Amino acid sequence: MELWLVCFGLLGLFPSQSFAQDSNPLLGAYLKTSSCDGENETCNLFDSPLQDPTPYYFPAEDRDGTSNFDVLELNPDFLSIAASLDAERASGILRGPLHGVPFLIKDNIASKDQMETTAGSLALLGSIVPRDAHIVSKLRAAGGVLFGKATLSEWADMRSNNYSEGYSGRGGQARSPYNLTVTPGGSSSGSAAAVAANIVPIAFGTETDGSVINPAELNAVVGIKPTVGLTSRAGVIPESLNQDTVGTFGKTVRDATYALDAIYGPDPRDNYTLAQIGKTPPGGYIPSLTNRYALQNATFGIPWETFWTLTDPDQQTQLLAIISAIRSAGATIINGTELPSRDLLVDPDGWNWMYGDTRGFPNESEYTVVKTDFYNNIRAYLAELSNTRIRTLEDIVQYNYDNDGTEGGNPWPLGIPAFYSGQDGFLASLASKGVMDETYYQALDFCHYQSRERGIDAMLANNGRRLDAVLVPPDVGQTYQIAAQAGYPVVTIPGGVSKGNGMPFGLALMGTAWSEASLVRWASAIEDLQFVSKGKAGGRTVPRFYDYLRKNVPIAGE
């Protein structure tokens, strides 16, 4: 059997310098297989065909995966899937750029196979999903090899407000290959970290508020968080249908964009996706990839007072060097393009989806919307499962109480330290009872208006001097929080590495609804500039696996 596998350390490490003209069907990077194929830039990886790659992912003494912190479960069918796709390729059938490419999905994305879909919770162990999530069906049709499920923050961060990011009762603690002792970001922790660690070339996660962008930037990979409605949520364990979206991870903008091209599109099971009709490029997003020379026609905004002043000084210095390089490449940089609504939306103390509550106005709070949505959305999802007694949020809460030693229903020290505040997020949602009252609708309207018309759209309009994108430091969580409330896209690319703990941070581009093509264009241009600058304009660095012998739980902050 000729199994297509990732050559660790090579796939997507460097972008092509001729994006628009390159026709390489394999993510614009190098894959290695058990035979040479000059056309697809592949070559011999082993002296003989590899029959079972599992030992190369999980050593024999650790086959349960306890030392591979980012893969929660291996797909027992992936070898047979790969063999079938190899046979297709041998017969001259090539489905597209993802044919034979392995990928991971976050454990809140359903797959109708031998694997579990649990959001990391033991409560859903053994439950059976009715069908593949829509994006999984599309990935299978595109020829991708579903390698397994990635670890995550349990219930995608909904269950607790003080917790160990990347931890779940079922999957344990996800860890970054850059520093195994500090937060890998979340909630799509394993998806981002697995790409960074060269376990897979691409992966998929979900975001309600930061759960793609945050782990991407903390693991020096590209993360694309699409407009809400560009990618279907059907078959995804929900948090808030007003904010949930499925995003992609790759080592380069090209890789992440190939992944996006495979999953976007309308889906009758998710009516939010019907809004994209007529608003997406007919040839997909790959044609938007470009090079550094495109920057000569770009105009970017810097919301200095809104976000940049909140940046760590070391990060700020490194990111400003990238901005300087972008300007030198011909782009126009306009400083002071502030968010008009920043006093109402941006908590100067950090990311805070309860900022409306903090100010005394629950009818201006993102959390009012999310906790109410979750109560209703999770009930609808659970109703379609079989082989489970878990049907409501009340059932989940009771399960956590009954299994306090593993699921931490009670706050520490009664529960477990990873869920320090117990399940206070669930309890807040439970208290809402899913009632969509006047306070709920006022909060929804407030968040939309202040983050859209008086937020990102106002920044981009820039008093008549239109911006192509807004450049922000995504390690300041309030950046992606505004985009989450708006339902607008964000793309983050590797920026640099913190001197203190060796953890990466990113540079993000923000745009309006359905502006993914533009964001991909400018992100790829900046990435190409970074590549030719040879480290002088930031970019991705190789993981160092700092403190790899430690297994601290809870994980430390940044």
N, C-alpha and C positions, 0 to 999 in steps of 0.2 A: 504494500500500500504506500502511495506517495502522498504523505500528509504535509499540507502547507502550514508552516509554522513561522512564528516571529523569530528573527535573529536578534537576540537581546542586545540592546544598545544601538541598533542601527535604524530600526523602522521609525521614520518620521523625525529623526534627530535633527536633520537639516532640511530646510525647505528647498525646493527646486528654484532656480533663478529665472526660470522661464515658464511661469505658471500657465499663462493663457495658451501657449503653444504646445505644452507638454501633453502627450497622449498616453503616457504610461498608465495602464488600467489598475495598478496596484498601489493606490494611495500616494503615488508620487514618491515612493520610498522603496527600500529593498526588503524583499522577503526571501527567505532561503528554504529550499526544499531538498529532497533527496536526489534530485537530478538537475542538470543545468538547463536553463531556458534563457537564452540571450535576449529574446524579444521582450521578456518581462523583467530583465535585469535580476535574475535569480541565479543561484549557484549552489554547489554541493555543500550541505551542512554537516553530514556525517558520512562515514565511510560506507555505510550500508543504510538502506531505508529504515526509518524510525517507525517502529510498530506501535509503541506506546510512549508518548511524551510525558506521562504523569510523573515519572521519577525526576524529570528535569524541572517540574514545578513544585513537587512535594517529595523530599527525600524519603527513603524507605522507612527511616526511623521516625518520620513525622508525617505519615501518609494521611492522617486525619486533618492535616492543614493547620494545626494549632500555631505553627511558626510562620505561616503565610497569612498575614493578618488581614489581607484585603480581599481574599476569595472566600466567601462563606460556604459555597457548595459547587463542586465540579459537576458538569453535565455528564452522566454516565453514557450518553449516546453520542458524545462529540466525535469519537473515533469513527463510528459508522457514518455519521453525517459527513465527515471529512472524506471518507473513502468514496462515498457516493458522488460528492462534488468533484473529487479527483477524476472519477470515471467520466463525468461529464466533460471536464476539461480535456481529458485524453481523447475524447471523441470529437473534439472541436467545438464544444459548446462553452461559451463564456457568458455568464449572466450579466456581468458588469464589473465595476471596480472592486466590489466587496466579495467576489467569488473566491471562496476558500479562506477568507480572512476571519480569524477568531475574534470574538468580542465578548464582553461581559455586560450584564444588565444588573441594575440595582435590584435588591431583593423585594422591592415593592412593585415590580413590573411582572405581570403574570406570564408564565409559560406553561402551556398544556403539554407536559411531558413528565418525566420521572422526577423532576426537581420540585421543591417546595416554593411557595410564594407566601412569605410570612411578615414582611416588613421588619425582620429581625426578631419577631416576638414568638416565644414558645406557645403563645395562646393559639396561633393559627397553624401550628405544626400538624400535618396530616390533612388539612383542608384541601379541597380539590377545586380548582378554578374551572369555569365553564369553557374557556377558550384561551388561546394566546392573546396577549395584549396586541392591539392593532399594530404598534411599531414592531413587535416581535414577528408578526406575520409578514410584514414588509421586509424585514431583515432576512428572514428565511428565504423569501422569494428572490431577494437580491443575491443569494448565495453565501451569506455569512454563516460562520460556524459558531453557534452559541456555546461558548466554553463553560459558562457557569453563571452563578449569581454572586454579586459583589456585596461585601459588608456595608453597613450603613448605621447611622444613628437611628435607634429603634423608633418605629412609627414616624420616620422622617422628621424627628425633633419635636413632634407634636405633644408627646406624653409628659415631658418634664421641662421646666424652665431653668433648672440648675442641674447639669448633668455632664457626663464625660462625652465630649463630641466624638462620634464614630463608634460608640458602644451600643451593643444590643445583647439581650439575654441569650439569643441563639448564636450570634456570630462572635461574641466577645469584642475586643477592642481593635478597631482598625488603626493602622499606623502609617505615617508617612515614611518613605524610604530616605528622606533627607534628615529626619531626626525622629527616632522612634519613641521619644519621651514626651513630645508636645503634640498639641492638637493637629490632626491631619485635615481639619476643616470638615464641614458636613452640611447637610446630612448625606450627600452622595460621596461619602468618605472613601470607600473601597474602590468605587468606579474611577475616581481621579488618581488615587494612589497606585492602583494596579497598572494604569497606563504609565505613570511616572517610573514605576519599578520594572517596566518592560515585561510585564506578565502578558499583556495584550496590547495591540496597537491602538484600538479604539474601545470606548466603553460608553454606556448610556446611564444617565441619572435623571432625577426629577428635581424641580425647584418650586417652592412656594415663596420663599424669601431668602435667597442667598445660597441655596443648597447645591447649585451647580458652580456658580462663580466663586464662592468661598473655597471649596476644596480644590478647584482648578488652580487658583492663584497660589494656594499654599503648597501645591505639589509641582509647580513649574510646568504645567501643561496648559494647552488651550482649552477653554471652555466656552461653548456657545449656548447661551440661554435664550431660546426663541420667544417671540411674541406669543402670548397666551392665545391658543387657537391654531398655531401653525403646525403643531404636532399633537396627535390625538392622545387623550388621557384614558381612552377606553381600555379597561384591563389593568389600570394602574391603581394601586391602593391610594385613595384620595386624601387630601388635607383640606383644600379649598378650591372648588372649581372656578372661582373668580381669579385665582392666582397660579394654580398648578400648571406646569409645562414640563415637557420632556426635553432634555438637552443632551449635548454630546461632548466627549472628551477625546483629545488627540494630542500628540506631541507637537504637531504643527497645525496652522490654520487650515492647510490643505486636508490633512487627515480628518480633522473635526468637521470640515465642510462636506467631504465625501460621506461621512456618517450622517450628517444632516440631510443631504440629498436623498438618502435611502429611506428616511422616516417621515418626512413632511408630506402634507397633503390632506384633503378632506376625508372625513370618516363619518358615515351616517350615525354611528354610535356615540359621537361626540359633536353635538350641534355647534359648539364654539368653533370647530374647524371649518364650518361652511363660510365663515366670515372672510377667509383668506382667498376665496375664489375671485380671480381677476386682480389680485394684489401680489402675486408671486411671479418670479421670472419663469417664462415658459420652458427654458432649458435648464432649470435648476440653478444652484448657487455656485457650482464649480466655475462657470465662465466669469464670475466676478473676481476670481483670484487674479492678482496682478503683481507688479514688482515695485521697487522703491521709486522708480521714475514717475509713477502716478502721483506721488506726493507733491509734485510741483503745482498741481491743480487743486490741492486740498486746503480747506480752512477748518481749523479745530479750535474749540473753546476750552478754556481752563477755568472752572468755577473755584477760584482760589479760596475765597472766604468760606464758601459752602462746605468744601471737602478737603482741599489741599492743606489748609492750616491744621487739620486734625491728624495729619500724617506723622508717623515716627520720623524724627530728623534724619536718621540714616537712610531710610527709604526715600524720603523727600529728595535728598541729594542725588541718589542714584536715578530716581525717576526723572528729575529735572535734566539729567544728562541725556536721557532718551529724548525728552522734549527738545532739547537743544539740537540734537542730531536730526530730528524731524524737521525743525526749522531750517537747518543747514541744507537739507535735501530739497528745499524749495517750498515747503508748506507754510501757510500763514497761521500763526498762533495768536489767538486773541485772549488775553488774560482778563479776568474779572467777569466772565459770563456766568453770573450767579443764578441760583434757583430762587425765583421770587417768593416761593412759599417756604423757604428754608426755616423760618422761625416757627412754623407750625408742624413741619415734618421731620426736621433733622435735630435729633437729640445730641447736643455737643458732648455728652458723656459716652456715646457709643451707640451701636445698633440697639434698637428698642422698638419692638412692634407694639408695645403698650404705651408709646409716647403720648397718645391722646389721653389715656387713663392717667398717666403721670401728671399731665397738665390739668386733670380734673374734668376731662370731656370724653367720656366713653363713646359719645356719638361722633367723635373725630378720631377714633382709634382703629387701626388696622386689626388689632387683636379681637375687637368686637366682631368683625366680619369673619375672621379665620376660625375662631372657636365655635361660632354658630354654624358655619359651613361644615366644619368637620363632623359635628354631631349628626347632621343630615346626610352628608356625603358618605360617611363610613357605613351607615345603616344600609344605604342603597347598594354599596359594594358587597357587603357581607350577605345580603339577601340572595346573591347569585352563587354563593359557594355551596358546596355539598360536603358531607363528611365532617361537619363541625357543629358544635353547640354555640359557638360565638356568633351572635346575630346583632348585637347592639353594643354601643359604647358602654352601657351598664355591665354587659357581660365581660368586656375586656377589663374594666376597672376591678370587678370582683375577682377575675382570674389573677390579676396582679396581687391583690390582697391575699388570696389563697396560696399564692406561690411567692411569698415575700422574699425568700432566700435566693431566688433566681431572677425574679422580675421586679423586685423592689417596689412593691405597691405603697409601702410606707416610707416616709423620709428617713434618711440615715440619722441615727444609728440603728433604727429598727429594720430598715430594708438593706440595700447594698450601697456602697459608696459611689458607684458609677451613676446611680440615679439619686443624687444627693437630696433633691427636693421631692423624691417619690414620684407621684404621677399628678402633680399639681396642674399641669396643662390639660390632662384629661378631666380633672375635676372641674376646672373652669369651663370646659366645653359642656360637661354634664350639667352644670348649673344653668347654662343657657337654654337647655332642652331643645335647642335648634329653632327657637322662636324667632322668626324674622319680623321683628316689630319695627316701630318707628325709629328707635335708636339704631337698629341694624342698618336700615336703609339710609339713614342720615350719615352713618359712618362710611358706608360704601360710596355714596355720592361724594362725600368730603374727600376721601382718599383718592378717588378717581380724578376729581377736578383739580385738587391741589398738586397731584403728581403728574397729571397730563397737561391740561390747558395752562395752568399756572405753575407748572413744573418743568418737565423735560421739554415739552413743545415750546415753552416760552424761552428756555435756554437756547434751543436750536434756532429759534427765530431771531434772537439776539438784536432786538430793536431794529429789524430791517436788514441787518448784515448777516445773512443766513450761514449757519455752520453746517459742515458735513457730518460732524460727530462731536461729542463732548468727551474729552479725555479725563479720566478720574483714577485715583488710587483705590483699587477694590479692597485693599486691606482695611480701609475705612468702610465698615459695613453699612453705613448709612447710604452709600452710593447705590449698591444693588437693592437696598430696601426701597428706595424711591422707584426704581424700575419695577420692582415686584408689585408695588401698589398700583402702578400704572398698567402693568401687564405688558411692558415694553421690553425689547431685546437688549442684551448686553453680550459683548464678546471680550474675554480677557486673554491676554497673552503674557508669557513670562517676562518679568521686569528685571528682577535682580534677586540677591540673596542677603538676608539680614546677617550682619557681622556677629551678633550676639549668640544666636542659636543655630545658624546655618539653614534656617527655613526660608524658602522662596517667598516672593510676593510678586504681584502682577501689575500690569497697566491695562485698564479697561476702557472700552469704547461704548458709549451709550447713544441710542438713537430712538426714533419714534416708532410707532407700530408698523410692522411689516417692512422694516428697513434692514433686514438681515443681509441683503445683497450689498448694500452700501457698507455695512459694518465689516463684512467679510473682505470687501475690496480694500478698505483702509487698514484693517488688521494685517492682511497679507502683505501690504506694501511696507508697513512698519516692521513686520517680521523679516522681510527681505533686507531691509536696511540694517537691522540688527545682525543678520547673518554676515553681510559683507563688512560690517564694522568690527568684526572679530572681538566681541566683548566690550567694546567702547560704548555701545548703546544698549547695554543689558542683553537679556535673552535667556534661553534655557541653559542650565548647567547640569552636570551629571550628579545623580544622587550619591551621597556619601554614607548613608546608613549609619548616621551618628548614634552612638549609644545603643547598638543593636542587641546587646545582651539584656537590656532592661525591659521589663514588662509591667511597668507601673499602670495601675488602674486606681483612681481615675487618672486620665491623661492630664498633663500640665497645660496651662494656657500658653499663648505665644510668647 
